Amino acid sequence: MSLASQTTGMTVLGTEIFDVDGDNRPTVLLSDLHVPEGGGQVARWLATVLANAGARRARVLVLGDLFDTYITPAQLRAGIWKETAAMFAGAVRAGAGIAVLHGNRDFLLGDEWTRATGAVVVRGGMRIRLAGVRALLLHGDELCQDDVPYQRAKKWLRRPLLRAIARRLPLWLALRVAARARQRSRQVIQQGDQARFLPTAAAIQLALQAEVEWVVFGHIHRRARGLCAGGAYWVLPAFDEEGVHLQAGQELSYVDVHGAPLMAPAGPLPGL
């Protein structure tokens, strides 16, 4: 059972917003899986979540950074990328409805993913009902407006010509370029002011103006929940760290890889 998306004609901080079909099915939300070339534990956790979603005919919404690196369609013909696509395809065949947002590490994911898996690729953010509440789902990088160097680089890297060139790179060269980019990113994060990498209150307030009550996002690799401007925000942690994600049924809650609710509450982000 696939999910359909339709553009709203709306943007939030440069991110195009799509409306995604909603219904009363249970929903699982994951972010920042960073599935690496070697697979490993996160691939096994993902297999468990997808198998459970298929068995329940649930919706699966991935809020970006499914892969540690994705540049060229050639990746879907090899290794962990091919294996991951097969996992998603199996869940779709079993009845799961799946949508994948672009993240900062896999914004070159294209229609080849949909052809291989049956899952929808959403090139922006999505509005959908979760537990009966109107919610805006984002990767979250657009909310980190104090990280000015990143926001400038993001605009440059996502120009159509550069995207087209990158997607045509041979696999070996694409992986080499990606490895250098990840190394540089780690250095910047380690050496920079950590506060600049967090979402700003003004950005979350702007996102809440998209006719929603909740903003749900990842990107910053920490679990958090708080109130802002008459609405609320939920932050997904990096799935590859502990398998923690969100599950929506009658309510929205953080769960472990097997779907068991977490006992420890999530607090607000610093400064919000």
Residue, then its C-alpha position, 0 to 999 in steps of 0.5 A: m500500500s503506497l503513500a501519495s504526496q501532493t505539493t501544497g505550494m508552500t515552503v518553510l525556510g526554503t523547504e517545499i512542503f507536501d501533503v501526504d495521504g493520512d489515515n488511521r493506520p499505526t505509523v512509525l517515524l525514523s530519522d538519521l539511520h545513517v546506514p553505512e556501507g558495511g551494514g551492521q547493527v542498524a541494518r538489523w534494527l531497520a529490518t526488524v522495524l520494517a518487518n513489524a510495519g509490514a505485518r501491521r500494514a503500518r505507515v513508515l515515515v523516514l525523515g531523512d538520512l536513511f543512508d550515511t551516504y547516497i550520491t548515485p543511483a549506481q549504489l542501488r545496484a550494489g551492497i548495503w544499498k541494494e539490500t536496504a532497497a530489498m527490505f523496503a520493497g518487502a515491507v511495501r509488498a506486505g502492505a506498509g505505506i512508506a515515504v522517505l524524506h531527503g536528508n542532508r546526506d541523501f538529498l540525491l535520492g531519486d525516482e530510482w528508489t521508488r522504482a526499486t522499493g515502491a516507497v515514495v521519495v518526498r523532496g522536502g517536508m510533509r504534512i500529515r495527521l499523527a494521532g489525530v493531530r496536524a503535524l509537519l515533518l521535516h529533516g530538521d537541518e532547515l531549522c538550524q538557522d544559526d549555522v550560517p556556513y551550512q545553510r550557505a553550503k546547502k543552497w550551493l550543493r543543491r543547485p540542479l547542475l551540481r546535483a546532475i553531475a553528482r548523480r552521474l559519478p561512477l560508484w567508486l568516485a562517488l564514495r570517495v567524494a562522500a568520504r571526504a565530505r563526511q570527514r570535513s563535516r565531522q571536523v567542523i562539528q567538533q571544532g564549532d560552537q555547539a549551540r549553532f547546530l541547534p534549531t532556533a525558536a524563530a525557525i520552529q515558530l515559522a514551521l508551526q505557521a504551516e497550519v500544524e500543531w506539531v513539528v517533528f524532525g531529526h537531524i540533530h541526533r538527540r531525543a527532545r520534546g517541548l512547547c513553542a509558540g502555542g504548538a509542540y515539537w518532537v525531535l527524533p534521535a539518530f536511529d543508528e545509536e539505539g534504535v529509538h524512534l516514534q510511534a503514532g497510534q492513539e498517541l505519539s510516543y518514543v519507542d525502542v526497536h521492538g516498539a516498546p515505549l521508553m520510560a524516560p521522558a524527553g525534555p526540551l531543547p536548550g534555549l527553547 
